[in-house]
Amino acid sequence: MAGGWSRDGAVNEQIEASISDELARMRARRAPQGESAEDCAECGEPIPQKRREALPGVKLCVDCASGRDRRQVARGGINRRGSKDSQLK
């Protein structure tokens, strides 16, 4: 089904591209890189050796990391076509 000036399958391609972009962003965010810190960057408590081995590059203790994960991040704004994404919600 073509819509207006778009070719067949253009909408599906846009959806697939949006999904793959979001997955790549999530994977990059989840994977800490570099040397693990021995002390938490937020509270200064020591990070257990087992956690540093399990997550190379970790900078936060379990409590601070779980607190940061609980915070909601407002996402939205502009979609690929340059218009507000309210129609996608």
C-alpha positions as CSV (number, residue, x, y, z in Angstrom):
1,M,0.0,0.0,0.0
2,A,1.5,3.3,-1.1
3,G,0.6,6.5,0.7
4,G,0.9,9.7,-1.3
5,W,4.4,10.1,-2.8
6,S,6.0,7.2,-0.8
7,R,6.8,3.9,-2.5
8,D,5.4,0.5,-1.4
9,G,6.9,-0.6,1.9
10,A,8.3,2.8,2.9
11,V,6.4,2.9,6.1
12,N,7.5,-0.6,7.1
13,E,11.1,0.3,6.3
14,Q,10.8,3.5,8.5
15,I,9.4,1.4,11.4
16,E,12.2,-1.2,11.1
17,A,14.8,1.5,10.9
18,S,13.4,3.2,14.1
19,I,13.4,-0.1,15.9
20,S,17.0,-1.0,14.9
21,D,18.2,2.5,15.9
22,E,16.5,2.2,19.3
23,L,18.0,-1.3,19.9
24,A,21.5,-0.1,19.0
25,R,21.1,2.8,21.4
26,M,20.0,0.5,24.2
27,R,22.8,-2.0,23.6
28,A,25.4,0.8,23.6
29,R,23.9,2.2,26.9
30,R,23.9,-1.2,28.6
31,A,27.5,-2.1,27.8
32,P,29.9,-0.3,30.2
33,Q,33.4,0.1,28.7
34,G,36.8,0.7,30.1
35,E,38.3,-0.1,33.5
36,S,35.9,-0.8,36.4
37,A,36.0,1.6,39.3
38,E,36.8,0.2,42.7
39,D,34.6,2.8,44.4
40,C,31.1,4.0,43.3
41,A,31.2,7.2,41.3
42,E,28.1,8.6,43.1
43,C,28.2,7.5,46.7
44,G,31.9,6.5,47.1
45,E,31.1,3.0,48.6
46,P,33.4,0.1,47.4
47,I,32.1,-1.9,44.5
48,P,32.4,-5.6,45.2
49,Q,34.9,-7.6,43.2
50,K,32.3,-10.0,41.8
51,R,30.3,-7.1,40.4
52,R,33.5,-5.6,38.8
53,E,34.2,-9.0,37.2
54,A,30.6,-9.5,36.0
55,L,30.3,-6.1,34.5
56,P,33.6,-4.8,33.1
57,G,33.7,-1.0,33.2
58,V,31.1,-0.7,35.9
59,K,31.2,2.7,37.7
60,L,28.3,2.4,40.2
61,C,27.4,0.2,43.1
62,V,24.2,-1.9,43.0
63,D,22.1,0.6,45.0
64,C,23.1,3.7,42.9
65,A,22.7,1.8,39.6
66,S,19.2,0.5,40.6
67,G,18.2,4.0,41.7
68,R,19.4,5.5,38.4
69,D,17.5,2.7,36.5
70,R,14.3,3.6,38.3
71,R,14.4,7.2,37.1
72,Q,12.2,7.8,34.1
73,V,13.8,9.6,31.2
74,A,11.4,11.6,29.1
75,R,11.8,10.7,25.4
76,G,10.0,12.1,22.5
77,G,10.2,15.1,20.3
78,I,10.8,14.7,16.6
79,N,10.4,11.5,14.6
80,R,12.2,10.6,11.3
81,R,9.9,12.7,9.2
82,G,10.6,15.8,11.3
83,S,7.2,16.1,12.8
84,K,6.1,15.6,16.4
85,D,5.8,11.9,17.4
86,S,2.4,12.3,19.1
87,Q,0.8,10.2,16.3
88,L,3.2,7.3,17.3
89,K,2.0,7.0,20.9
